[in-house]
Amino acid sequence: MAKWTAFPHDNSAFQYTPASLKKNWARLHMGDAEPFPKDAAVQQAWIHFHAGEFQQAHDAGLAAGGGGITVANKAQAIYANYLEKKEKVKLEMFLEVAERAAAQQEAEPGNPNAYYWQAYAIGRYGQGISVAKALTQGLGSKVKNALEKTIALAPQHADAHIALGAFHAEVIDKVGKLLGKTQGADTSTGLKMFTQALQINPGSAIGMIERANGLIMLEGDKRMKEAEKLYADAAACEPVDAMDCLDIEMAREELAE
């Protein structure tokens, strides 16, 4: 495997030990509702992930197996989304995560994040090839079903609420409300999902960013001021780990444009 691009920011504040990882776990995983792992090897993989050492997290997660597969999937998906420069490699990485998550569902049908990372990876892959094209390939229903399954298994999974809200918003934005209905997308459900996500995890920078994007896609310019405020709030957040840092930097760059 080629060497992945290094995390481009100072990660000194995101260096956790097994003890500090456990102490901060609830805060670090308020988005994905992942339970604290008992396996020391899986804990180490998460320590790499939170520090932005995504390739090490991926490799350590795969080597650990079990709960480590979730770390590997999250590390690869987040890395591909934010740091991989080559579009072809990025899309291949998303497909690999989706396949691995599908296999994880077979082994652990009650694991919410097996469904979430499949949905995330297929969703990002769909954005890469174009949402309209992805819908014609039936990828929309796969994303929606996997996210709904995630929430059914873990009602407090804030990130799944965000992603499901984004699904409704993206589909309606790209194909319109009428065709969107054929994909199971509607405005009120999208808006409700964003609201619920921020009720579960009010400090989520990505929740604020995606809600802002969703408001514009679903309701247009009349929600622009609210969207700008959400971006400003996201940019003012203090990151708790490397992924959070990437989200916050994205908000800051958007505001600077």
GIBELZI-V390780 format. One record per residue. RES is the residue in one letter. BURIAL is # if it has 24 or more other C-alpha atoms within 12 Angstrom, else .. D_CENTER is the distance of its C-alpha to the mean C-alpha in Angstrom with 1 decimal. Layout:
{{RES:BURIAL:D_CENTER} {RES:BURIAL:D_CENTER}}
This chain:
{{M:.:23.3} {A:.:23.4} {K:.:22.5} {W:#:19.1} {T:.:19.1} {A:.:19.3} {F:#:17.1} {P:.:19.2} {H:.:19.6} {D:.:21.7} {N:#:20.0} {S:.:23.1} {A:.:21.6} {F:#:18.8} {Q:#:21.3} {Y:#:21.3} {T:.:24.0} {P:#:23.9} {A:.:25.6} {S:.:23.5} {L:#:20.2} {K:.:21.7} {K:.:22.9} {N:.:19.6} {W:#:17.4} {A:.:17.1} {R:#:16.0} {L:#:13.5} {H:#:11.9} {M:#:12.4} {G:#:8.7} {D:#:8.5} {A:#:12.3} {E:#:13.0} {P:#:16.8} {F:#:18.6} {P:#:19.9} {K:.:23.7} {D:.:23.8} {A:.:24.5} {A:#:23.2} {V:#:19.7} {Q:#:20.0} {Q:#:20.9} {A:#:17.9} {W:#:15.7} {I:#:18.1} {H:#:17.6} {F:#:13.8} {H:#:14.1} {A:#:16.9} {G:#:14.9} {E:#:17.1} {F:#:14.5} {Q:#:17.2} {Q:#:19.1} {A:#:16.2} {H:#:15.8} {D:#:19.5} {A:#:20.2} {G:#:17.7} {L:#:19.4} {A:.:22.7} {A:#:22.2} {G:#:21.1} {G:#:20.4} {G:#:17.6} {G:#:17.2} {I:#:15.7} {T:#:12.4} {V:#:12.6} {A:#:13.5} {N:#:10.7} {K:#:8.0} {A:#:10.5} {Q:#:11.2} {A:#:7.9} {I:#:7.1} {Y:#:10.9} {A:#:11.3} {N:#:9.1} {Y:#:10.9} {L:#:14.0} {E:#:15.4} {K:.:18.3} {K:.:19.7} {E:.:18.2} {K:.:19.9} {V:.:18.4} {K:#:14.9} {L:#:15.4} {E:#:17.1} {M:#:14.4} {F:#:11.9} {L:#:14.9} {E:#:15.7} {V:#:12.4} {A:#:12.9} {E:#:16.5} {R:#:16.1} {A:#:13.8} {A:#:16.6} {A:.:19.1} {Q:#:17.5} {Q:#:17.8} {E:.:21.4} {A:.:22.0} {E:.:20.1} {P:.:20.0} {G:.:19.3} {N:#:16.1} {P:#:13.3} {N:#:10.6} {A:#:12.6} {Y:#:11.9} {Y:#:8.2} {W:#:7.6} {Q:#:10.4} {A:#:9.1} {Y:#:5.9} {A:#:8.6} {I:#:11.3} {G:#:9.7} {R:#:9.3} {Y:#:12.6} {G:#:14.1} {Q:#:13.4} {G:#:15.1} {I:.:18.1} {S:.:18.3} {V:#:17.1} {A:#:20.7} {K:.:21.3} {A:#:18.3} {L:#:19.7} {T:.:23.1} {Q:.:21.8} {G:.:20.6} {L:#:16.9} {G:#:16.2} {S:#:17.7} {K:#:15.9} {V:#:12.4} {K:#:14.1} {N:#:15.9} {A:#:13.2} {L:#:11.2} {E:#:14.7} {K:#:15.5} {T:#:12.6} {I:#:13.9} {A:.:17.4} {L:#:17.0} {A:#:15.2} {P:.:16.1} {Q:#:14.7} {H:#:11.0} {A:#:9.9} {D:#:6.2} {A:#:7.8} {H:#:10.3} {I:#:8.3} {A:#:7.0} {L:#:10.7} {G:#:12.1} {A:#:10.7} {F:#:12.2} {H:#:15.4} {A:#:15.6} {E:#:15.0} {V:#:17.5} {I:#:20.1} {D:#:19.8} {K:#:20.5} {V:#:23.0} {G:.:24.3} {K:#:24.7} {L:.:27.4} {L:.:25.7} {G:#:22.4} {K:.:24.2} {T:.:24.9} {Q:#:21.2} {G:#:20.9} {A:#:19.4} {D:#:21.0} {T:#:20.9} {S:.:21.6} {T:#:18.9} {G:#:16.2} {L:#:17.7} {K:#:18.1} {M:#:14.4} {F:#:13.5} {T:#:16.5} {Q:#:15.8} {A:#:12.3} {L:#:14.3} {Q:.:17.1} {I:#:15.2} {N:#:13.5} {P:#:15.8} {G:#:15.1} {S:#:11.4} {A:#:11.6} {I:#:8.3} {G:#:9.7} {M:#:12.9} {I:#:12.0} {E:#:10.4} {R:#:13.4} {A:#:15.7} {N:#:14.7} {G:#:15.0} {L:#:18.3} {I:#:19.8} {M:#:18.8} {L:#:20.2} {E:#:23.1} {G:.:23.9} {D:.:25.9} {K:.:27.1} {R:.:23.7} {M:.:23.6} {K:.:24.9} {E:.:22.4} {A:#:19.6} {E:#:21.3} {K:.:21.6} {L:#:17.9} {Y:#:17.3} {A:#:20.2} {D:#:18.9} {A:#:15.5} {A:#:17.7} {A:#:19.9} {C:#:17.5} {E:.:18.3} {P:#:15.6} {V:#:15.6} {D:#:14.1} {A:#:13.3} {M:#:9.6} {D:#:10.8} {C:#:13.6} {L:#:11.8} {D:#:10.3} {I:#:13.8} {E:#:15.6} {M:#:14.0} {A:#:15.3} {R:.:18.6} {E:.:19.0} {E:.:18.6} {L:.:21.2} {A:.:23.5} {E:.:23.9}}
